[in-house]
Amino acid sequence: MILKDLLAGLQFTMDGSGDVEIEDIVYDSRKVKKGSLFVCLNGSSVDSHQFAEQAAKDGAVAIVAEKEVKHGDAVLVMVPDTKVALAEISAAWFGHPAKEMTVIGITGTKGKTTTSYMIRSILEAGGIKTGLIGTIGTVFGDKVIATENTTPGSYDIQHYLRMMADAGCKAAVLEASSIGLRDHRVDGFQFDYGLFTNFSPDHIGGKEHKSLEEYRQCKSMLFRRCKIGIFNIDDENWEKIAEGHTCQVETYGFSENAELRAYGEQLISRPGYLGVHFEMAGKLNYGVDVHIPGRFSVYNALAAIAVCRHFPVDEEAVKKGLDTVKVKGRVEPVPVPGNYTLLIDYAHNALSMENILTTLREYHPHRLVCMFGAGGNRARSRRFEMGEVSGRLADLTVITEDNSRFEDVMDIIADIKTGIEKTTGKYVVIPDRKQAIKYCIENAEEGDVIVLAGKGHEDYQEIKGVKYHLDEREVVADVLAGKI
């Protein structure tokens, strides 16, 4: 593409000709090749403006910067903010794919991933092919692409949106994290719908947010980038999140003032199926069953419905989508023979473990069994806390390995035992994770709920710097087939 075409709509000054041909967009100086446009980014660790001159020597024909740099023979494009520029340039490079789909952005402290999968499940039940970009990766059709961040970089987002559009997706759901919004990763297009789930203190300090107020303000940015904003009216922060919005506002929740209201929630429990039922009033009037446990699932499902009601999907699609939804590694049910329930969950710290075990306790299982380990080369306090939580809330804890990294697994297990021994909880130690899963299955009793915690969607185990393949779904299948 021609440089000036990539810059359309941007505020900039230029030293050189805008008619130069661009062969690639690069923001990592190590990937510069002949014909590249190199965008200098001032990151939390490295300011790549320092590499501009070298990028020109390596073949970059244009440099985008927000401060003066040496640029050799390359065209220099000066912009107020290179992060904004990268997003806009990337959108143009990939042909503005967001314009070819209906795009939904979700922000909130909790529930983004689950809600995004619920939206996709409903829309696809209604015949609308839908892609996802979020914590678990980029998903469309049968394709899953691993991503490092909940909200990837703006170039990657535009690339994934182009892949989705080319694959026939008519809708895309993005988890818009506060960091992603702050760093302009979702600039370059307008969301059709913005969704707010909830807000609580998180991501404060270090390279994340300076204060709670900054965290909240970053989340509010979504509602100046969407056409319709849909808010959880029961969250006390919703009005502050909505401050300065430029979108049409809709609400959902249990409140009588919500435009889409939930009521009459009831837990559903049978072997292999833990969920919740609720009724709706206001914009819609019918009941649904959700195949994800916990009362909090009502909020996630209601949020998904509040979005999907704007699409041409009927009541049957909504019901089917929520009754069959599965989020990889998030209280994910794994089919097993016998009258017990086996779940895989990503809970890997004390707070997430407390949440999942408290939720499962509400279903009054015969026994609540929790199998988990803890990551090596991480804060030891996490292990003590996780041991104490499991000992307090589970009827039986099976202590095993996780990503031990460069630590001895038995040292990690000893720390977990220190925490669990503060309680009266029963436990067994089985260091090999596959054998621990086998133990859980072979010793399951009727009415048990067993949760394999810690790995979730991960399909590997990291030991001594090496990642070994380990997918717990495959391990369960191997145990049931007698291979382990």
C-alpha positions in Angstrom: 0.0 0.0 0.0 1.0 3.6 -0.5 2.1 5.4 2.7 -0.4 8.3 2.3 -3.3 5.9 2.1 -2.3 4.3 5.4 -2.2 7.7 7.0 -5.7 8.9 5.9 -7.6 10.3 8.9 -4.5 10.7 11.1 -3.1 14.0 12.3 0.5 14.1 11.2 3.4 16.0 9.7 5.8 14.4 7.2 9.4 14.7 6.2 9.6 13.0 2.8 7.1 11.7 0.2 3.8 10.1 1.0 3.9 8.1 -2.2 6.4 5.5 -1.0 5.3 1.9 -1.2 4.9 0.0 2.1 5.5 -3.7 2.1 4.8 -4.4 5.8 3.9 -2.8 9.2 6.4 -3.4 11.9 6.6 -2.2 15.6 9.4 -4.6 16.7 12.7 -3.3 15.3 14.1 -6.9 15.1 11.5 -7.7 12.4 12.2 -4.8 10.1 12.9 -5.7 6.5 13.1 -3.9 3.2 10.0 -1.8 2.5 8.8 -1.8 6.1 7.0 1.0 7.9 8.4 1.0 11.4 6.2 2.4 14.2 8.1 3.6 17.3 6.3 2.7 20.5 7.0 4.1 24.0 6.3 1.0 26.1 6.4 0.3 29.8 9.9 -1.3 29.5 11.4 -0.1 26.2 11.1 3.0 24.1 11.6 1.9 20.5 12.3 5.4 19.3 15.9 4.6 20.1 15.9 2.0 17.3 14.5 4.3 14.6 17.9 5.0 12.9 18.8 1.3 12.9 15.4 0.4 11.5 16.1 2.8 8.6 19.5 1.1 8.0 17.8 -2.3 8.0 15.4 -1.3 5.2 12.5 0.6 6.7 11.3 3.1 4.2 9.1 5.1 6.6 9.3 5.8 10.4 6.3 6.8 12.5 7.3 8.6 15.7 5.9 10.9 18.3 9.3 12.6 19.1 12.3 13.6 16.9 14.5 10.7 15.9 17.3 10.1 13.4 15.7 8.4 10.4 18.3 8.2 7.7 16.8 8.1 4.2 13.4 6.9 5.5 10.3 9.1 5.4 9.6 10.5 8.9 5.9 10.7 10.0 5.4 12.6 13.2 2.1 12.0 15.1 0.8 13.0 18.6 0.6 9.3 19.8 2.2 6.4 18.0 -0.1 3.9 19.8 -3.1 5.6 18.2 -1.3 5.8 14.9 -0.5 2.0 14.9 -4.1 1.2 15.5 -5.4 3.4 12.7 -2.6 2.3 10.3 -3.2 -1.4 11.1 -7.0 -1.0 10.4 -6.2 0.6 7.0 -3.6 -2.1 6.2 -6.1 -4.9 6.7 -8.9 -3.1 4.9 -11.0 -2.1 7.9 -12.4 -5.6 8.7 -14.5 -4.3 11.5 -16.8 -2.6 9.0 -17.6 -6.1 7.6 -18.9 -7.5 10.9 -20.9 -6.5 14.0 -18.3 -5.9 16.7 -19.0 -6.3 20.4 -16.6 -5.1 23.1 -16.8 -6.3 26.7 -15.1 -4.6 29.7 -15.3 -5.3 33.4 -13.3 -6.8 36.2 -14.8 -10.2 36.1 -17.0 -12.2 33.7 -15.6 -11.0 30.3 -14.5 -14.4 29.1 -17.6 -16.3 30.2 -19.9 -13.7 28.8 -18.1 -13.6 25.5 -18.5 -17.3 25.1 -22.2 -17.1 26.0 -22.7 -14.4 23.3 -20.9 -16.6 20.7 -22.9 -19.7 21.7 -26.2 -17.8 21.3 -25.3 -16.2 18.0 -24.0 -19.4 16.5 -27.1 -21.3 17.7 -29.0 -18.6 15.7 -26.8 -19.2 12.6 -24.5 -16.2 13.0 -20.9 -17.3 12.7 -19.0 -15.4 15.4 -15.3 -15.0 16.4 -13.8 -14.2 19.8 -10.6 -12.4 20.9 -9.8 -12.7 24.6 -8.1 -14.4 27.5 -8.3 -17.9 26.1 -7.1 -16.8 22.6 -8.6 -15.9 19.3 -11.3 -18.3 18.3 -13.4 -18.7 15.1 -14.8 -21.8 13.5 -12.6 -24.7 14.6 -9.5 -22.4 14.8 -7.9 -21.4 18.1 -4.9 -19.0 18.1 -3.0 -18.5 21.3 -2.6 -14.9 22.5 -0.4 -13.5 25.2 -2.8 -10.8 26.4 -6.5 -10.6 27.1 -6.6 -7.7 24.5 -3.7 -8.2 22.0 -1.9 -5.4 20.3 -3.8 -3.3 17.7 -2.0 -4.8 14.7 -2.8 -8.3 15.9 -6.5 -7.4 16.6 -6.9 -6.0 13.0 -5.2 -9.1 11.6 -7.5 -11.4 13.6 -10.6 -9.4 12.5 -9.5 -9.7 8.9 -9.1 -13.5 9.3 -12.6 -13.7 10.9 -14.2 -11.6 8.1 -12.5 -13.7 5.4 -13.7 -16.9 7.2 -17.3 -15.7 7.0 -17.8 -14.4 10.5 -20.6 -11.9 10.8 -19.9 -10.9 14.4 -16.9 -10.6 16.6 -16.6 -10.4 20.4 -13.6 -8.7 22.0 -12.6 -8.7 25.6 -11.6 -5.0 26.0 -9.3 -4.9 29.1 -8.5 -1.7 30.9 -4.9 -2.0 29.7 -6.0 -2.6 26.2 -8.3 0.4 26.2 -5.6 2.6 27.9 -3.0 1.6 25.3 -5.3 2.2 22.3 -5.2 -1.4 21.2 -8.9 -1.2 20.2 -8.6 2.1 18.4 -9.0 2.2 14.6 -12.7 1.2 14.6 -16.0 1.7 16.4 -17.7 -1.0 18.4 -21.3 -1.6 17.6 -22.0 -2.6 21.2 -20.1 -2.0 24.4 -20.9 -4.1 27.4 -20.0 -3.4 31.1 -20.1 -6.4 33.4 -18.9 -5.2 36.9 -16.1 -3.3 38.6 -13.9 -4.1 41.6 -10.3 -3.2 42.7 -7.8 -5.1 40.5 -4.7 -4.4 38.3 -3.4 -1.6 40.5 0.3 -0.9 40.8 3.4 -2.0 38.9 3.1 -1.6 35.1 -0.7 -1.7 35.3 -2.8 1.2 36.8 -1.6 4.0 39.1 -4.9 4.2 41.0 -8.4 2.8 41.2 -9.7 5.9 39.6 -7.4 5.5 36.6 -8.5 1.9 36.3 -12.1 3.0 36.2 -11.5 5.8 33.7 -9.7 3.4 31.4 -12.8 1.1 31.4 -15.0 4.0 30.7 -13.2 4.6 27.4 -15.1 1.8 25.7 -18.3 3.9 25.9 -16.8 6.6 23.9 -15.9 4.1 21.2 -19.3 2.3 20.7 -22.7 3.0 19.3 -24.8 1.3 22.1 -23.5 0.8 25.6 -25.1 -1.9 27.8 -24.5 -1.6 31.5 -25.0 -3.8 34.6 -27.2 -1.3 36.6 -26.8 -3.3 39.8 -23.1 -2.5 40.0 -22.6 0.7 42.1 -19.9 1.9 39.7 -21.9 1.8 36.5 -22.7 5.5 36.4 -19.1 6.5 36.8 -18.1 4.0 34.1 -20.7 5.7 31.9 -19.5 9.2 32.6 -18.6 11.0 29.4 -20.2 8.3 27.2 -21.1 9.1 23.6 -23.3 6.1 23.1 -26.9 5.1 23.5 -27.4 3.6 27.0 -29.2 0.4 27.9 -29.3 -1.4 31.2 -29.7 -4.9 32.7 -29.7 -6.5 36.1 -32.0 -7.6 39.0 -33.1 -4.0 39.7 -36.6 -3.0 39.0 -35.1 -0.1 37.0 -33.2 -2.4 34.6 -34.5 -2.5 31.1 -33.8 -6.2 30.9 -34.4 -7.7 34.3 -33.7 -11.1 35.9 -35.7 -12.8 38.7 -36.6 -16.1 40.1 -33.1 -17.7 39.9 -32.8 -21.3 40.9 -29.8 -23.6 41.0 -29.9 -26.7 38.8 -28.0 -29.8 39.9 -27.8 -33.3 38.3 -24.8 -35.5 37.6 -22.7 -33.9 34.9 -24.8 -30.7 34.9 -24.5 -27.8 37.3 -26.3 -24.7 36.3 -28.9 -22.1 37.1 -32.3 -21.1 35.8 -33.8 -17.7 35.8 -36.7 -15.7 34.3 -36.7 -12.4 32.5 -38.9 -9.3 32.5 -38.8 -6.0 30.6 -37.4 -6.1 27.1 -37.8 -9.9 27.0 -40.2 -12.3 28.9 -39.1 -15.9 29.2 -36.9 -18.2 31.2 -33.5 -19.8 30.4 -31.3 -22.6 31.8 -27.5 -21.8 31.9 -25.1 -24.7 31.9 -22.5 -22.9 34.1 -22.8 -23.1 37.9 -23.3 -20.2 40.3 -25.7 -17.3 40.8 -23.1 -15.1 39.2 -23.8 -16.9 35.9 -27.2 -15.1 35.9 -25.4 -11.8 35.4 -23.1 -13.1 32.7 -26.1 -14.8 30.9 -28.3 -11.7 31.2 -25.5 -9.5 29.8 -25.1 -11.9 26.8 -28.9 -11.8 26.2 -28.9 -8.0 26.5 -26.5 -7.9 23.5 -27.9 -10.8 21.5 -31.4 -9.4 21.5 -30.2 -6.9 19.0 -29.4 -9.6 16.6 -31.8 -11.7 14.4 -31.8 -14.6 16.9 -35.0 -16.1 18.4 -35.9 -17.3 21.9 -35.0 -20.9 20.9 -31.4 -19.9 19.9 -31.0 -18.0 23.2 -32.1 -21.0 25.2 -30.0 -23.4 23.2 -26.9 -21.2 23.3 -27.0 -20.9 27.1 -27.9 -24.5 27.8 -25.0 -25.8 25.7 -22.3 -23.1 26.4 -18.9 -24.4 27.4 -16.0 -22.2 28.3 -12.7 -24.0 28.1 -11.1 -24.2 31.6 -13.8 -22.1 33.3 -15.9 -24.6 35.5 -15.8 -26.7 32.4 -17.7 -30.0 32.7 -16.0 -33.2 31.4 -18.2 -36.1 30.6 -17.6 -39.1 32.8 -19.6 -42.3 33.4 -21.1 -42.5 36.9 -23.3 -40.3 39.0 -20.8 -37.6 39.9 -19.6 -34.3 38.3 -16.1 -33.6 37.1 -15.0 -30.0 36.3 -11.9 -28.3 35.0 -11.2 -24.8 36.2 -8.4 -22.2 36.0 -8.5 -21.2 39.7 -4.9 -20.7 40.5 -4.9 -18.3 43.5 -6.7 -18.1 46.8 -9.4 -15.7 45.6 -10.3 -17.6 42.5 -10.2 -20.9 44.5 -12.5 -19.4 47.2 -14.9 -18.2 44.5 -15.2 -21.6 42.7 -15.4 -23.7 45.8 -18.0 -21.4 47.5 -20.0 -21.5 44.3 -19.9 -25.4 44.1 -20.8 -25.6 47.8 -24.1 -24.0 47.0 -25.0 -27.2 45.1 -24.7 -29.4 48.3 -22.6 -32.1 46.8 -22.1 -35.4 48.6 -18.4 -34.5 48.7 -16.6 -31.5 47.2 -13.2 -32.7 46.1 -10.5 -30.2 45.0 -7.3 -31.3 43.2 -4.7 -28.6 42.7 -1.0 -27.7 42.8 0.8 -24.3 42.8 3.2 -22.6 40.4 6.9 -22.6 41.1 9.0 -19.4 41.2 6.0 -17.4 42.4 5.1 -15.9 45.8 5.1 -18.7 48.4 2.3 -16.9 50.2 0.0 -18.0 47.4 0.6 -21.6 48.3 -0.2 -21.2 51.9 -3.4 -19.3 51.1 -4.6 -21.8 48.5 -4.0 -24.7 50.9 -5.9 -23.0 53.7 -8.9 -22.1 51.4 -9.1 -25.7 50.0 -8.8 -27.2 53.5 -11.6 -25.0 54.7 -14.1 -25.4 51.8 -13.4 -28.8 50.3 -14.3 -32.2 51.9 -11.1 -33.7 50.3 -8.1 -32.0 48.8 -5.8 -33.8 46.5 -2.4 -32.0 46.5 -0.4 -32.4 43.3 1.9 -30.6 40.9 1.3 -27.6 38.6 3.8 -25.6 36.7 6.7 -26.2 39.1 9.1 -24.4 36.8 12.5 -24.4 38.4 11.4 -25.4 41.9 11.2 -28.9 43.4 7.6 -30.0 43.4 7.9 -31.5 46.9 9.0 -28.1 48.2 5.9 -26.5 46.7 3.7 -29.3 48.1 5.2 -28.8 51.6 4.1 -25.1 51.4 0.6 -26.1 50.4 0.5 -28.5 53.3 1.5 -25.8 55.7 -1.7 -23.9 54.7 -4.0 -26.8 54.7 -2.9 -28.0 58.1 -4.2 -24.8 59.6 -7.6 -26.4 58.9 -9.4 -29.6 59.7 -9.7 -30.5 56.0 -8.7 -34.0 54.8 -6.1 -34.3 52.1 -3.9 -36.7 50.2 -0.6 -36.0 48.4 -0.1 -37.4 44.9 2.8 -35.5 43.2 2.2 -36.8 39.7 -0.7 -34.8 38.2 -1.9 -37.6 35.9 -2.0 -40.0 38.8 -3.8 -37.5 40.9 -6.5 -37.2 38.3 -6.7 -41.0 38.1 -7.1 -41.1 41.9 -10.0 -38.6 41.8 -11.8 -40.6 39.1 -11.3 -44.0 40.6 -12.3 -42.9 44.1 -15.3 -40.8 43.1 -18.5 -41.4 45.0 -22.1 -40.9 43.9 -23.1 -37.2 44.2 -19.5 -35.9 44.3 -18.4 -32.7 42.6 -14.7 -32.9 41.7 -12.8 -29.9 40.5 -9.4 -30.1 38.8 -8.1 -26.6 39.6 -5.2 -24.6 38.3 -4.6 -25.6 34.6 -7.9 -24.6 33.1 -7.4 -23.9 29.4 -3.7 -24.6 29.5 -2.5 -27.7 27.6 1.0 -27.9 29.0 3.0 -28.4 32.2 6.2 -26.4 32.7 9.1 -28.2 34.5 12.7 -27.1 34.6 12.2 -24.6 31.7 10.5 -27.2 29.4 6.8 -27.1 28.5 5.4 -30.7 28.3 2.1 -31.4 26.7 -0.6 -32.0 29.3 -4.3 -31.5 28.5 -6.5 -32.6 31.4 -9.3 -33.6 29.1 -7.0 -36.0 27.4 -5.8 -37.3 30.7 -9.4 -38.0 31.8 -10.1 -39.8 28.6 -6.9 -41.9 29.0 -7.8 -42.8 32.6 -11.3 -43.9 31.5 -9.8 -45.9 28.7 -7.4 -47.7 31.1 -4.3 -46.2 29.5 -3.2 -44.6 32.8 
